[in-house]
Amino acid sequence: MFRNFSIASDKPVVNSNYFVDFIVIRDNKPWFLVEVKNNTETISESLAYYQKSLGVPHAFQVVMNAPFVNADCFGKSGMPVAVPARTFLSQLF
């Protein structure tokens, strides 16, 4: 399932006012962005900025202290979404 993918980290910067925690590349194309937060907050402007400017299908604000939700994180694309960490991680494998 995850052949030809890589993970970039350390706050990739295109515009010094925006950053995200991770961008995952699959088949040499950006697949999804991740910004990690402890609690539910307003969706990060950085996610929307990079999703639009890089043409990334999925952008997730992963919330560490949120309970599991039985939902498909990858079911929608085009807009950043907040998702509990447990939910997000359960769908990576």
N, C-alpha and C positions, 0 to 999 in steps of 0.2 A: 504494500500500500504506500509506503513512504520511500520508494526508490527515487534517486535523483533529487534529494532535498537537502537543504542546509539551513543552519540557524545563524543569524547575525545578531550580535548583542552590543553592549556597551554604548547605548544611547546613540544610534545613528543620527547624524546631523546633516540636514540639507539647509535648513534655516535655523539660526541659533535660537530663535524664539520657540521652536517646537522640537519635541523629541518623543520617542516611544521606547519601550523597554526591549522589544524583540520584533524582528521581521523574519518570517520563515519563507524561504525560497524553495520552490518546487519546479523541476524541469526548467531551471534558469529564469523563472518568472516569480515575482512576489506573489505569495499565496495568502498569507494573513499577517496582520500586525497585532501586537499584544502590548497593552499598558496595564500594569498590575497596581491595584489599589487595595488598601486594608479594608475600607468600608465603602458602602455604596455612596457615590458622589455623582455630580453632574458628569456626563460623558466628556472625556478629555478632548479639547479642541485639536490637540496634536493628532489624534486618531483620524478625525475627519480630514484634516489638512493632508496628511500623508496618504490616506486612502484615495483621495481625489487626485493628488499630484502624481502619485506613483501608479495609479490604476489597480490598486490591490482589491481583490474581490471581498475579502473579509477583514474586519477590524474589531477586536475584542477588548473591552475593558474588563479584565478578570478581577473579580472582587473576592478577596481572601476570606472575609468573615461573613459570607452569605451562605445560607443552607443550599443543599443540592436541589436542583429543579430538573424534572424529567422533561427536557426539551432538546431539540436538535440545534446546536450552536451554528452549524454550517448550513442550516436550512434556508437562511436568507442571506442575501449579499447586497452590497451597495451602500449600507449605512453602518456606522459603528454601533455595537450593542454591548450592554453590560451583561455579564454572565458570571455566575458563581464559579469559583476556582474548581470545586469538586465536579461540577457539571462539565466544565471545559476540559479538565484533565481526563475525565472518563471517556471522552470521545476522541482522544488522540491515538488510541491503540485498537 
